[in-house]
Amino acid sequence: MHLGFRGCSADMLLEFLHSTECETPYLGGDIVDVWNMKRGLYWPQGHNNLIRIRLGKAKHGTRVEFVPGNHDEVFGDHVGTGFGNLEIVEQAIHETRDGRRVPVPHGDEFDGVVSCHPWLARLGSHAYDWLLASNR
């Protein structure tokens, strides 16, 4: 979702979430873009609405699993912590209707740049942010 980033398409995502129901939604990392927010705070009402809809689902009994990513890695320090029905996990495992178990990782652990050269990943993030901003 990259909440806190100007390039976040919060309204489109909110529309999708309003039209979708599931037993266990997974938040696959980079929910809050902490990297970007360190450079300046950007948090419009649409970002609040996205948080509220996810927490609202958890409040009403839906179990929500959050796998922190590289942009919100600060939440990784709280793996195993639950906030009501919202749980921060290192890796989620989805069980399909036919009993198969499918991992739900963020995916940054498969990125050699992120895992071996975090400074290069941050540089790439800055470049990506600049490209998105210049494309408005």
SEVOLUM-183581 format. One record per residue: chain; x, y, z of N, C-alpha, C, O, CB in turn; residue number from 1. Coordinates in nm, 4 decimals, always signed. Glycine has a CB too. Example, Ala and Ser with C-alpha at 12.3 -4.5 7.8 and 13.67 -1.06 7.14 Angstrom:
residues 2
("A"; (+1.3190; -0.5690; +0.7800); (+1.2300; -0.4500; +0.7800); (+1.3200; -0.3300; +0.7800); (+1.4236; -0.3319; +0.8465); (+1.1308; -0.4473; +0.9046); 1)
("A"; (+1.2850; -0.2250; +0.7080); (+1.3670; -0.1060; +0.7140); (+1.2900; +0.0030; +0.7870); (+1.3409; +0.1138; +0.8039); (+1.4084; -0.0598; +0.5725); 2)
//
This chain:
residues 136
("A"; (+0.0815; -0.1195; +0.0000); (+0.0000; +0.0000; +0.0000); (+0.0857; +0.1258; +0.0000); (+0.0494; +0.2254; -0.0626); (-0.0926; -0.0001; +0.1195); 1)
("A"; (+0.1993; +0.1225; +0.0696); (+0.2901; +0.2371; +0.0788); (+0.2185; +0.3622; +0.1289); (+0.2326; +0.4704; +0.0718); (+0.3535; +0.2649; -0.0570); 2)
("A"; (+0.1411; +0.3457; +0.2371); (+0.0762; +0.4616; +0.2976); (+0.1831; +0.5578; +0.3472); (+0.2843; +0.5154; +0.4030); (-0.0181; +0.4191; +0.4138); 3)
("A"; (+0.1609; +0.6862; +0.3269); (+0.2596; +0.7863; +0.3623); (+0.3432; +0.8284; +0.2431); (+0.4318; +0.9129; +0.2558); (+0.3486; +0.7347; +0.4715); 4)
("A"; (+0.3157; +0.7695; +0.1262); (+0.3873; +0.8004; +0.0028); (+0.2895; +0.8645; -0.0948); (+0.1776; +0.8157; -0.1112); (+0.4525; +0.6723; -0.0590); 5)
("A"; (+0.3298; +0.9716; -0.1589); (+0.2411; +1.0444; -0.2513); (+0.1957; +0.9587; -0.3697); (+0.0903; +0.9851; -0.4274); (+0.3116; +1.1688; -0.3033); 6)
("A"; (+0.2728; +0.8576; -0.4063); (+0.2371; +0.7717; -0.5187); (+0.1389; +0.6618; -0.4840); (+0.1015; +0.5837; -0.5716); (+0.3592; +0.7109; -0.5752); 7)
("A"; (+0.0962; +0.6531; -0.3600); (+0.0012; +0.5505; -0.3162); (-0.1344; +0.5750; -0.3827); (-0.1848; +0.6874; -0.3818); (-0.0130; +0.5502; -0.1607); 8)
("A"; (-0.1925; +0.4713; -0.4394); (-0.3249; +0.4814; -0.5024); (-0.4315; +0.4399; -0.4024); (-0.5016; +0.3407; -0.4223); (-0.3330; +0.3932; -0.6305); 9)
("A"; (-0.4432; +0.5163; -0.2953); (-0.5310; +0.4815; -0.1836); (-0.6763; +0.4686; -0.2269); (-0.7443; +0.3757; -0.1834); (-0.5195; +0.5854; -0.0739); 10)
("A"; (-0.7256; +0.5579; -0.3104); (-0.8668; +0.5537; -0.3489); (-0.9005; +0.4282; -0.4271); (-1.0059; +0.3685; -0.4052); (-0.9024; +0.6759; -0.4310); 11)
("A"; (-0.8126; +0.3867; -0.5183); (-0.8368; +0.2643; -0.5952); (-0.8344; +0.1424; -0.5035); (-0.9165; +0.0517; -0.5174); (-0.7317; +0.2487; -0.7075); 12)
("A"; (-0.7403; +0.1409; -0.4103); (-0.7311; +0.0281; -0.3182); (-0.8522; +0.0235; -0.2266); (-0.9041; -0.0844; -0.1984); (-0.6028; +0.0365; -0.2355); 13)
("A"; (-0.8977; +0.1382; -0.1802); (-1.0156; +0.1446; -0.0936); (-1.1385; +0.0912; -0.1667); (-1.2191; +0.0180; -0.1093); (-1.0402; +0.2894; -0.0462); 14)
("A"; (-1.1517; +0.1284; -0.2927); (-1.2633; +0.0791; -0.3740); (-1.2587; -0.0733; -0.3848); (-1.3614; -0.1400; -0.3725); (-1.2600; +0.1426; -0.5147); 15)
("A"; (-1.1388; -0.1279; -0.4079); (-1.1220; -0.2730; -0.4157); (-1.1593; -0.3398; -0.2833); (-1.2301; -0.4404; -0.2827); (-0.9773; -0.3081; -0.4535); 16)
("A"; (-1.1121; -0.2844; -0.1713); (-1.1389; -0.3445; -0.0408); (-1.2876; -0.3410; -0.0055); (-1.3378; -0.4322; +0.0602); (-1.0588; -0.2730; +0.0669); 17)
("A"; (-1.3573; -0.2374; -0.0483); (-1.5016; -0.2296; -0.0228); (-1.5787; -0.3345; -0.1017); (-1.6885; -0.3730; -0.0617); (-1.5538; -0.0906; -0.0573); 18)
("A"; (-1.5232; -0.3812; -0.2130); (-1.5933; -0.4768; -0.2981); (-1.5465; -0.6207; -0.2766); (-1.5852; -0.7102; -0.3519); (-1.5751; -0.4389; -0.4430); 19)
("A"; (-1.4633; -0.6438; -0.1742); (-1.4033; -0.7760; -0.1531); (-1.4259; -0.8237; -0.0104); (-1.4174; -0.7453; +0.0841); (-1.2529; -0.7727; -0.1841); 20)
("A"; (-1.4543; -0.9506; +0.0044); (-1.4650; -1.0132; +0.1360); (-1.3737; -1.1350; +0.1397); (-1.3627; -1.2080; +0.0412); (-1.6125; -1.0533; +0.1678); 21)
("A"; (-1.3085; -1.1567; +0.2532); (-1.2262; -1.2760; +0.2700); (-1.2179; -1.3089; +0.4184); (-1.2404; -1.2232; +0.5038); (-1.0841; -1.2557; +0.2093); 22)
("A"; (-1.1851; -1.4345; +0.4476); (-1.1767; -1.4785; +0.5869); (-1.0548; -1.4219; +0.6577); (-1.0654; -1.3728; +0.7701); (-1.1737; -1.6294; +0.5937); 23)
("A"; (-0.9389; -1.4284; +0.5928); (-0.8142; -1.3812; +0.6535); (-0.7387; -1.2959; +0.5534); (-0.6673; -1.3498; +0.4688); (-0.7266; -1.4999; +0.7008); 24)
("A"; (-0.7525; -1.1642; +0.5608); (-0.6715; -1.0802; +0.4715); (-0.5263; -1.0767; +0.5185); (-0.4983; -1.0765; +0.6384); (-0.7290; -0.9367; +0.4648); 25)
("A"; (-0.4357; -1.0739; +0.4231); (-0.2929; -1.0664; +0.4521); (-0.2427; -0.9294; +0.4075); (-0.2720; -0.8850; +0.2965); (-0.2139; -1.1817; +0.3809); 26)
("A"; (-0.1686; -0.8642; +0.4926); (-0.1051; -0.7377; +0.4583); (+0.0403; -0.7710; +0.4300); (+0.1185; -0.7946; +0.5222); (-0.1201; -0.6292; +0.5736); 27)
("A"; (+0.0763; -0.7729; +0.3024); (+0.2068; -0.8222; +0.2602); (+0.3159; -0.7176; +0.2574); (+0.3798; -0.6986; +0.1539); (+0.1954; -0.8820; +0.1268); 28)
("A"; (+0.3387; -0.6508; +0.3651); (+0.4517; -0.5592; +0.3776); (+0.4354; -0.4282; +0.3044); (+0.3502; -0.4128; +0.2169); (+0.5733; -0.6250; +0.3291); 29)
("A"; (+0.5198; -0.3338; +0.3432); (+0.5186; -0.1993; +0.2867); (+0.3810; -0.1353; +0.2980); (+0.3383; -0.0612; +0.2094); (+0.5624; -0.2029; +0.1410); 30)
("A"; (+0.3128; -0.1642; +0.4066); (+0.1812; -0.1045; +0.4304); (+0.1997; +0.0434; +0.4602); (+0.1364; +0.1284; +0.3976); (+0.1066; -0.1761; +0.5476); 31)
("A"; (+0.2866; +0.0741; +0.5561); (+0.3229; +0.2119; +0.5864); (+0.4644; +0.2325; +0.5348); (+0.5560; +0.1603; +0.5741); (+0.3122; +0.2430; +0.7408); 32)
("A"; (+0.4830; +0.3302; +0.4474); (+0.6129; +0.3552; +0.3871); (+0.6974; +0.4425; +0.4796); (+0.7079; +0.5637; +0.4608); (+0.5970; +0.4218; +0.2490); 33)
("A"; (+0.7570; +0.3785; +0.5793); (+0.8370; +0.4498; +0.6797); (+0.9576; +0.5164; +0.6151); (+0.9962; +0.6260; +0.6558); (+0.8832; +0.3537; +0.7907); 34)
("A"; (+1.0182; +0.4521; +0.5146); (+1.1337; +0.5118; +0.4464); (+1.0972; +0.6496; +0.3924); (+1.1697; +0.7470; +0.4122); (+1.1832; +0.4203; +0.3316); 35)
("A"; (+0.9839; +0.6556; +0.3240); (+0.9408; +0.7819; +0.2637); (+0.9006; +0.8841; +0.3702); (+0.9270; +1.0034; +0.3552); (+0.8237; +0.7575; +0.1679); 36)
("A"; (+0.8381; +0.8381; +0.4755); (+0.7892; +0.9299; +0.5792); (+0.9038; +0.9936; +0.6580); (+0.8849; +1.0978; +0.7208); (+0.6958; +0.8558; +0.6750); 37)
("A"; (+1.0215; +0.9325; +0.6553); (+1.1367; +0.9930; +0.7218); (+1.1802; +1.1209; +0.6512); (+1.2447; +1.2070; +0.7110); (+1.2529; +0.8941; +0.7272); 38)
("A"; (+1.1440; +1.1324; +0.5219); (+1.1812; +1.2501; +0.4435); (+1.0776; +1.3610; +0.4523); (+1.1032; +1.4733; +0.4090); (+1.2016; +1.2115; +0.2992); 39)
("A"; (+0.9638; +1.3315; +0.5065); (+0.8578; +1.4322; +0.5183); (+0.7240; +1.3628; +0.5342); (+0.6980; +1.2604; +0.4710); (+0.8559; +1.5262; +0.3950); 40)
("A"; (+0.6410; +1.4180; +0.6173); (+0.5121; +1.3558; +0.6462); (+0.4104; +1.3876; +0.5373); (+0.3891; +1.5038; +0.5027); (+0.4598; +1.4022; +0.7823); 41)
("A"; (+0.3493; +1.2850; +0.4849); (+0.2386; +1.2967; +0.3899); (+0.1372; +1.1922; +0.4311); (+0.1648; +1.0725; +0.4224); (+0.2856; +1.2771; +0.2392); 42)
("A"; (+0.0199; +1.2352; +0.4760); (-0.0814; +1.1419; +0.5235); (-0.2203; +1.1998; +0.5011); (-0.2780; +1.2573; +0.5933); (-0.0601; +1.1092; +0.6722); 43)
("A"; (-0.2751; +1.1859; +0.3809); (-0.4092; +1.2387; +0.3537); (-0.5184; +1.1501; +0.4141); (-0.4902; +1.0406; +0.4626); (-0.4307; +1.2520; +0.2028); 44)
("A"; (-0.6408; +1.1970; +0.4109); (-0.7538; +1.1252; +0.4697); (-0.7703; +0.9860; +0.4089); (-0.8096; +0.8929; +0.4792); (-0.8823; +1.2054; +0.4511); 45)
("A"; (-0.7412; +0.9700; +0.2802); (-0.7539; +0.8385; +0.2165); (-0.6670; +0.7328; +0.2821); (-0.7045; +0.6156; +0.2863); (-0.7186; +0.8484; +0.0703); 46)
("A"; (-0.5512; +0.7727; +0.3334); (-0.4629; +0.6781; +0.4012); (-0.5238; +0.6380; +0.5352); (-0.5160; +0.5215; +0.5743); (-0.3217; +0.7390; +0.4213); 47)
("A"; (-0.5844; +0.7336; +0.6061); (-0.6576; +0.7009; +0.7294); (-0.7708; +0.6029; +0.7002); (-0.7922; +0.5078; +0.7753); (-0.7140; +0.8290; +0.7950); 48)
("A"; (-0.8428; +0.6263; +0.5914); (-0.9549; +0.5398; +0.5559); (-0.9098; +0.3958; +0.5321); (-0.9790; +0.3018; +0.5712); (-1.0252; +0.5935; +0.4318); 49)
("A"; (-0.7943; +0.3783; +0.4681); (-0.7434; +0.2431; +0.4447); (-0.7095; +0.1728; +0.5760); (-0.7424; +0.0557; +0.5947); (-0.6197; +0.2478; +0.3545); 50)
("A"; (-0.6442; +0.2446; +0.6660); (-0.6129; +0.1867; +0.7972); (-0.7414; +0.1504; +0.8710); (-0.7520; +0.0428; +0.9298); (-0.5285; +0.2852; +0.8818); 51)
("A"; (-0.8374; +0.2399; +0.8673); (-0.9638; +0.2172; +0.9390); (-1.0391; +0.0959; +0.8856); (-1.0965; +0.0197; +0.9635); (-1.0525; +0.3407; +0.9292); 52)
("A"; (-1.0397; +0.0770; +0.7529); (-1.1127; -0.0374; +0.6983); (-1.0448; -0.1685; +0.7374); (-1.1129; -0.2666; +0.7674); (-1.1232; -0.0266; +0.5453); 53)
("A"; (-0.9097; -0.1713; +0.7373); (-0.8390; -0.2933; +0.7780); (-0.8584; -0.3199; +0.9268); (-0.8870; -0.4329; +0.9664); (-0.6890; -0.2823; +0.7454); 54)
("A"; (-0.8432; -0.2176; +1.0087); (-0.8617; -0.2358; +1.1531); (-1.0077; -0.2635; +1.1861); (-1.0374; -0.3364; +1.2808); (-0.8131; -0.1118; +1.2299); 55)
("A"; (-1.0983; -0.2062; +1.1092); (-1.2410; -0.2316; +1.1293); (-1.2751; -0.3769; +1.1074); (-1.3551; -0.4346; +1.1811); (-1.3240; -0.1451; +1.0368); 56)
("A"; (-1.2142; -0.4369; +1.0052); (-1.2357; -0.5802; +0.9809); (-1.1853; -0.6613; +1.0999); (-1.2524; -0.7538; +1.1457); (-1.1643; -0.6256; +0.8503); 57)
("A"; (-1.0677; -0.6263; +1.1495); (-1.0104; -0.6983; +1.2636); (-1.0980; -0.6800; +1.3877); (-1.1168; -0.7743; +1.4645); (-0.8664; -0.6495; +1.2920); 58)
("A"; (-1.1506; -0.5615; +1.4073); (-1.2351; -0.5329; +1.5240); (-1.3608; -0.6193; +1.5244); (-1.4114; -0.6565; +1.6303); (-1.2739; -0.3846; +1.5265); 59)
("A"; (-1.4101; -0.6506; +1.4059); (-1.5343; -0.7280; +1.3960); (-1.5096; -0.8771; +1.3729); (-1.5944; -0.9465; +1.3168); (-1.6199; -0.6733; +1.2840); 60)
("A"; (-1.3927; -0.9263; +1.4167); (-1.3688; -1.0695; +1.4176); (-1.2852; -1.1263; +1.3049); (-1.2476; -1.2434; +1.3110); (-1.4947; -1.1363; +1.4173); 61)
("A"; (-1.2546; -1.0491; +1.2029); (-1.1711; -1.0992; +1.0939); (-1.0256; -1.0984; +1.1385); (-0.9748; -0.9961; +1.1843); (-1.1898; -1.0140; +0.9650); 62)
("A"; (-0.9586; -1.2127; +1.1251); (-0.8169; -1.2202; +1.1595); (-0.7362; -1.1602; +1.0455); (-0.7507; -1.2015; +0.9305); (-0.7731; -1.3671; +1.1876); 63)
("A"; (-0.6508; -1.0624; +1.0770); (-0.5676; -0.9953; +0.9779); (-0.4216; -1.0247; +1.0113); (-0.3781; -1.0014; +1.1241); (-0.5953; -0.8408; +0.9748); 64)
("A"; (-0.3453; -1.0759; +0.9138); (-0.2035; -1.1044; +0.9340); (-0.1195; -1.0028; +0.8574); (-0.1416; -0.9795; +0.7385); (-0.1690; -1.2487; +0.8891); 65)
("A"; (-0.0244; -0.9438; +0.9256); (+0.0626; -0.8404; +0.8684); (+0.2052; -0.8919; +0.8648); (+0.2644; -0.9198; +0.9690); (+0.0544; -0.7081; +0.9499); 66)
("A"; (+0.2609; -0.9047; +0.7437); (+0.3992; -0.9457; +0.7222); (+0.4775; -0.8188; +0.6873); (+0.4642; -0.7689; +0.5756); (+0.4111; -1.0557; +0.6080); 67)
("A"; (+0.5589; -0.7650; +0.7791); (+0.6327; -0.6420; +0.7485); (+0.7284; -0.6604; +0.6312); (+0.7845; -0.7680; +0.6108); (+0.7104; -0.5955; +0.8711); 68)
("A"; (+0.7454; -0.5528; +0.5549); (+0.8370; -0.5534; +0.4418); (+0.9565; -0.4645; +0.4692); (+0.9814; -0.4266; +0.5837); (+0.7660; -0.5084; +0.3148); 69)
("A"; (+1.0302; -0.4311; +0.3651); (+1.1503; -0.3504; +0.3835); (+1.1175; -0.2035; +0.4111); (+1.1939; -0.1368; +0.4808); (+1.2391; -0.3612; +0.2608); 70)
("A"; (+1.0077; -0.1517; +0.3593); (+0.9738; -0.0113; +0.3831); (+0.9089; +0.0113; +0.5198); (+0.9053; +0.1242; +0.5688); (+0.8809; +0.0382; +0.2742); 71)
("A"; (+0.8584; -0.0941; +0.5805); (+0.8014; -0.0820; +0.7152); (+0.8667; -0.1833; +0.8100); (+0.8017; -0.2434; +0.8955); (+0.6476; -0.1031; +0.7115); 72)
("A"; (+0.9976; -0.1993; +0.7909); (+1.0740; -0.2974; +0.8679); (+1.0728; -0.2718; +1.0177); (+1.1004; -0.3630; +1.0956); (+1.2152; -0.2999; +0.8198); 73)
("A"; (+1.0414; -0.1493; +1.0599); (+1.0373; -0.1203; +1.2040); (+0.9332; -0.2071; +1.2743); (+0.9450; -0.2344; +1.3937); (+1.0066; +0.0288; +1.2283); 74)
("A"; (+0.8315; -0.2503; +1.2001); (+0.7305; -0.3372; +1.2595); (+0.7827; -0.4800; +1.2770); (+0.7234; -0.5585; +1.3510); (+0.6043; -0.3378; +1.1732); 75)
("A"; (+0.8920; -0.5141; +1.2105); (+0.9524; -0.6464; +1.2251); (+1.0007; -0.6736; +1.3659); (+1.0123; -0.7892; +1.4067); (+1.0669; -0.6614; +1.1295); 76)
("A"; (+1.0292; -0.5673; +1.4410); (+1.0698; -0.5836; +1.5807); (+0.9553; -0.6340; +1.6677); (+0.9766; -0.6726; +1.7826); (+1.1219; -0.4517; +1.6359); 77)
("A"; (+0.8345; -0.6338; +1.6135); (+0.7165; -0.6712; +1.6912); (+0.6494; -0.7983; +1.6397); (+0.5322; -0.8232; +1.6677); (+0.6168; -0.5579; +1.6904); 78)
("A"; (+0.7258; -0.8799; +1.5629); (+0.6721; -1.0072; +1.5141); (+0.6255; -1.0886; +1.6337); (+0.6951; -1.0983; +1.7347); (+0.7787; -1.0861; +1.4309); 79)
("A"; (+0.5077; -1.1465; +1.6211); (+0.4491; -1.2242; +1.7304); (+0.3535; -1.1431; +1.8155); (+0.2824; -1.1976; +1.8998); (+0.5577; -1.2804; +1.8174); 80)
("A"; (+0.3521; -1.0142; +1.7934); (+0.2633; -0.9269; +1.8697); (+0.1269; -0.9228; +1.8033); (+0.1159; -0.9152; +1.6809); (+0.3222; -0.7845; +1.8817); 81)
("A"; (+0.0245; -0.9278; +1.8845); (-0.1110; -0.9166; +1.8341); (-0.1774; -0.7911; +1.8876); (-0.1574; -0.7529; +2.0030); (-0.1924; -1.0399; +1.8711); 82)
("A"; (-0.2551; -0.7286; +1.8040); (-0.3357; -0.6130; +1.8430); (-0.4797; -0.6508; +1.8136); (-0.5327; -0.6197; +1.7070); (-0.2923; -0.4805; +1.7662); 83)
("A"; (-0.5429; -0.7185; +1.9098); (-0.6753; -0.7733; +1.8834); (-0.6611; -0.8846; +1.7813); (-0.5856; -0.9795; +1.8025); (-0.7735; -0.6632; +1.8332); 84)
("A"; (-0.7332; -0.8737; +1.6708); (-0.7272; -0.9746; +1.5649); (-0.6239; -0.9436; +1.4575); (-0.6161; -1.0143; +1.3570); (-0.8620; -0.9887; +1.5009); 85)
("A"; (-0.5443; -0.8386; +1.4775); (-0.4346; -0.8067; +1.3857); (-0.3063; -0.8605; +1.4464); (-0.2697; -0.8241; +1.5581); (-0.4241; -0.6521; +1.3589); 86)
("A"; (-0.2379; -0.9473; +1.3726); (-0.1148; -1.0068; +1.4240); (+0.0001; -0.9784; +1.3285); (-0.0138; -0.9925; +1.2070); (-0.1315; -1.1590; +1.4446); 87)
("A"; (+0.1141; -0.9380; +1.3846); (+0.2349; -0.9165; +1.3056); (+0.3104; -1.0481; +1.3021); (+0.3473; -1.1024; +1.4062); (+0.3238; -0.8007; +1.3648); 88)
("A"; (+0.3331; -1.0993; +1.1813); (+0.3972; -1.2294; +1.1638); (+0.5168; -1.2156; +1.0709); (+0.5218; -1.1255; +0.9872); (+0.2972; -1.3334; +1.1083); 89)
("A"; (+0.6133; -1.3062; +1.0865); (+0.7300; -1.3046; +0.9982); (+0.6930; -1.3541; +0.8592); (+0.7375; -1.2991; +0.7585); (+0.8431; -1.3904; +1.0564); 90)
("A"; (+0.6115; -1.4580; +0.8550); (+0.5631; -1.5101; +0.7281); (+0.4256; -1.5713; +0.7525); (+0.4063; -1.6463; +0.8482); (+0.6626; -1.6151; +0.6672); 91)
("A"; (+0.3318; -1.5394; +0.6669); (+0.1979; -1.5959; +0.6777); (+0.1901; -1.7212; +0.5918); (+0.2577; -1.7328; +0.4895); (+0.0900; -1.4927; +0.6350); 92)
("A"; (+0.1070; -1.8137; +0.6349); (+0.0819; -1.9352; +0.5579); (-0.0687; -1.9418; +0.5319); (-0.1488; -1.9515; +0.6249); (+0.1337; -2.0644; +0.6337); 93)
("A"; (-0.1049; -1.9363; +0.4051); (-0.2460; -1.9449; +0.3664); (-0.2806; -2.0897; +0.3369); (-0.2086; -2.1588; +0.2648); (-0.2763; -1.8551; +0.2431); 94)
("A"; (-0.3916; -2.1348; +0.3933); (-0.4372; -2.2703; +0.3645); (-0.5546; -2.2621; +0.2686); (-0.6566; -2.2001; +0.2987); (-0.4767; -2.3459; +0.4948); 95)
("A"; (-0.5393; -2.3254; +0.1526); (-0.6429; -2.3226; +0.0500); (-0.7590; -2.4132; +0.0897); (-0.7482; -2.4908; +0.1846); (-0.5854; -2.3654; -0.0863); 96)
("A"; (-0.8684; -2.4031; +0.0178); (-0.9864; -2.4854; +0.0485); (-0.9572; -2.6340; +0.0404); (-1.0173; -2.7143; +0.1117); (-1.0996; -2.4515; -0.0458); 97)
("A"; (-0.8626; -2.6705; -0.0488); (-0.8301; -2.8136; -0.0627); (-0.7155; -2.8564; +0.0292); (-0.6614; -2.9659; +0.0141); (-0.7935; -2.8451; -0.2076); 98)
("A"; (-0.6779; -2.7693; +0.1254); (-0.5809; -2.8074; +0.2276); (-0.4346; -2.7783; +0.1955); (-0.3472; -2.8049; +0.2779); (-0.5947; -2.9502; +0.2539); 99)
("A"; (-0.4066; -2.7241; +0.0771); (-0.2666; -2.6903; +0.0461); (-0.2252; -2.5680; +0.1272); (-0.3056; -2.4786; +0.1535); (-0.2476; -2.6635; -0.1070); 100)
("A"; (-0.0971; -2.5663; +0.1663); (-0.0422; -2.4547; +0.2443); (+0.0498; -2.3728; +0.1542); (+0.1450; -2.4255; +0.0966); (+0.0350; -2.5063; +0.3709); 101)
("A"; (+0.0200; -2.2428; +0.1429); (+0.0921; -2.1541; +0.0520); (+0.1535; -2.0402; +0.1329); (+0.0813; -1.9695; +0.2032); (-0.0023; -2.0988; -0.0594); 102)
("A"; (+0.2851; -2.0208; +0.1245); (+0.3461; -1.9094; +0.1979); (+0.3046; -1.7743; +0.1393); (+0.2871; -1.7601; +0.0182); (+0.4991; -1.9223; +0.1964); 103)
("A"; (+0.2896; -1.6770; +0.2268); (+0.2541; -1.5406; +0.1867); (+0.3630; -1.4472; +0.2395); (+0.3431; -1.3797; +0.3405); (+0.1114; -1.4990; +0.2414); 104)
("A"; (+0.4788; -1.4430; +0.1713); (+0.5874; -1.3555; +0.2168); (+0.5717; -1.2161; +0.1579); (+0.4936; -1.1959; +0.0649); (+0.7245; -1.4143; +0.1785); 105)
("A"; (+0.6455; -1.1208; +0.2117); (+0.6497; -0.9885; +0.1489); (+0.7270; -0.9981; +0.0184); (+0.6871; -0.9391; -0.0819); (+0.7144; -0.8829; +0.2437); 106)
("A"; (+0.8355; -1.0708; +0.0190); (+0.9124; -1.0924; -0.1024); (+1.0475; -1.0247; -0.1029); (+1.1323; -1.0573; -0.1860); (+0.8351; -1.0460; -0.2185); 107)
("A"; (+1.0701; -0.9300; -0.0112); (+1.1985; -0.8602; -0.0127); (+1.3135; -0.9523; +0.0256); (+1.4288; -0.9219; -0.0048); (+1.1945; -0.7410; +0.0813); 108)
("A"; (+1.2848; -1.0643; +0.0919); (+1.3929; -1.1568; +0.1261); (+1.4477; -1.2292; +0.0035); (+1.5550; -1.2893; +0.0099); (+1.3440; -1.2585; +0.2279); 109)
("A"; (+1.3743; -1.2238; -0.1092); (+1.4201; -1.2843; -0.2333); (+1.4968; -1.1847; -0.3198); (+1.5505; -1.2206; -0.4246); (+1.3020; -1.3402; -0.3106); 110)
("A"; (+1.5014; -1.0610; -0.2756); (+1.5700; -0.9548; -0.3502); (+1.7114; -0.9410; -0.2968); (+1.7310; -0.8960; -0.1839); (+1.4935; -0.8191; -0.3395); 111)
("A"; (+1.8096; -0.9792; -0.3765); (+1.9488; -0.9747; -0.3336); (+1.9950; -0.8354; -0.2971); (+2.0771; -0.8193; -0.2068); (+2.0366; -1.0294; -0.4407); 112)
("A"; (+1.9441; -0.7345; -0.3654); (+1.9824; -0.5962; -0.3343); (+1.9339; -0.5593; -0.1954); (+2.0094; -0.5028; -0.1163); (+1.9252; -0.4979; -0.4391); 113)
("A"; (+1.8080; -0.5907; -0.1647); (+1.7509; -0.5561; -0.0341); (+1.8219; -0.6301; +0.0781); (+1.8526; -0.5713; +0.1818); (+1.6012; -0.5877; -0.0309); 114)
("A"; (+1.8481; -0.7595; +0.0580); (+1.9066; -0.8381; +0.1665); (+2.0576; -0.8201; +0.1807); (+2.1101; -0.8308; +0.2915); (+1.8760; -0.9832; +0.1452); 115)
("A"; (+2.1283; -0.7931; +0.0711); (+2.2748; -0.7826; +0.0774); (+2.3267; -0.6394; +0.0753); (+2.4339; -0.6120; +0.1293); (+2.3354; -0.8577; -0.0371); 116)
("A"; (+2.2534; -0.5492; +0.0148); (+2.2982; -0.4104; +0.0009); (+2.1834; -0.3149; +0.0336); (+2.1310; -0.2495; -0.0565); (+2.3515; -0.3838; -0.1423); 117)
("A"; (+2.1432; -0.3056; +0.1605); (+2.0278; -0.2205; +0.1944); (+2.0458; -0.0746; +0.1540); (+1.9473; -0.0073; +0.1235); (+2.0014; -0.2275; +0.3425); 118)
("A"; (+2.1684; -0.0242; +0.1531); (+2.1916; +0.1147; +0.1130); (+2.1550; +0.1353; -0.0335); (+2.1045; +0.2411; -0.0709); (+2.3383; +0.1542; +0.1369); 119)
("A"; (+2.1805; +0.0336; -0.1167); (+2.1467; +0.0422; -0.2580); (+1.9947; +0.0363; -0.2773); (+1.9395; +0.1022; -0.3654); (+2.2155; -0.0711; -0.3368); 120)
("A"; (+1.9290; -0.0430; -0.1940); (+1.7827; -0.0499; -0.1992); (+1.7219; +0.0857; -0.1643); (+1.6248; +0.1286; -0.2267); (+1.7297; -0.1586; -0.1029); 121)
("A"; (+1.7794; +0.1532; -0.0641); (+1.7279; +0.2866; -0.0265); (+1.7527; +0.3873; -0.1387); (+1.6674; +0.4717; -0.1660); (+1.7945; +0.3361; +0.1051); 122)
("A"; (+1.8681; +0.3791; -0.2034); (+1.8975; +0.4672; -0.3155); (+1.7974; +0.4428; -0.4282); (+1.7455; +0.5373; -0.4877); (+2.0421; +0.4457; -0.3656); 123)
("A"; (+1.7710; +0.3170; -0.4564); (+1.6724; +0.2824; -0.5588); (+1.5334; +0.3325; -0.5227); (+1.4578; +0.3750; -0.6100); (+1.6689; +0.1321; -0.5798); 124)
("A"; (+1.4999; +0.3276; -0.3951); (+1.3708; +0.3780; -0.3494); (+1.3590; +0.5281; -0.3733); (+1.2547; +0.5768; -0.4168); (+1.3508; +0.3466; -0.2009); 125)
("A"; (+1.4668; +0.6010; -0.3447); (+1.4668; +0.7463; -0.3689); (+1.4495; +0.7748; -0.5182); (+1.3736; +0.8638; -0.5563); (+1.5985; +0.8109; -0.3165); 126)
("A"; (+1.5194; +0.6997; -0.6015); (+1.5092; +0.7192; -0.7459); (+1.3678; +0.6883; -0.7953); (+1.3145; +0.7598; -0.8800); (+1.6116; +0.6311; -0.8192); 127)
("A"; (+1.3079; +0.5828; -0.7429); (+1.1721; +0.5446; -0.7810); (+1.0729; +0.6532; -0.7396); (+0.9844; +0.6902; -0.8167); (+1.1337; +0.4093; -0.7169); 128)
("A"; (+1.0885; +0.7036; -0.6174); (+1.0012; +0.8111; -0.5697); (+1.0114; +0.9333; -0.6606); (+0.9104; +0.9951; -0.6942); (+1.0370; +0.8495; -0.4250); 129)
("A"; (+1.1334; +0.9674; -0.6999); (+1.1544; +1.0826; -0.7872); (+1.0872; +1.0611; -0.9225); (+1.0242; +1.1522; -0.9762); (+1.3044; +1.1091; -0.8061); 130)
("A"; (+1.1008; +0.9395; -0.9777); (+1.0377; +0.9099; -1.1065); (+0.8858; +0.9203; -1.0981); (+0.8228; +0.9762; -1.1879); (+1.0777; +0.7704; -1.1542); 131)
("A"; (+0.8263; +0.8673; -0.9915); (+0.6813; +0.8765; -0.9767); (+0.6366; +1.0212; -0.9627); (+0.5364; +1.0618; -1.0216); (+0.6349; +0.7955; -0.8561); 132)
("A"; (+0.7114; +1.0993; -0.8841); (+0.6753; +1.2386; -0.8655); (+0.6861; +1.3166; -0.9961); (+0.6035; +1.4036; -1.0235); (+0.7635; +1.3019; -0.7592); 133)
("A"; (+0.7873; +1.2860; -1.0767); (+0.8046; +1.3582; -1.2021); (+0.7054; +1.3154; -1.3083); (+0.6905; +1.3843; -1.4092); (+0.9440; +1.3390; -1.2535); 134)
("A"; (+0.6376; +1.2048; -1.2886); (+0.5435; +1.1528; -1.3855); (+0.4009; +1.2036; -1.3623); (+0.3090; +1.1624; -1.4332); (+0.5455; +1.0025; -1.3819); 135)
("A"; (+0.3809; +1.2923; -1.2646); (+0.2446; +1.3423; -1.2392); (+0.2045; +1.4307; -1.3511); (+0.0935; +1.4840; -1.3509); (+0.2345; +1.4178; -1.1059); 136)
//
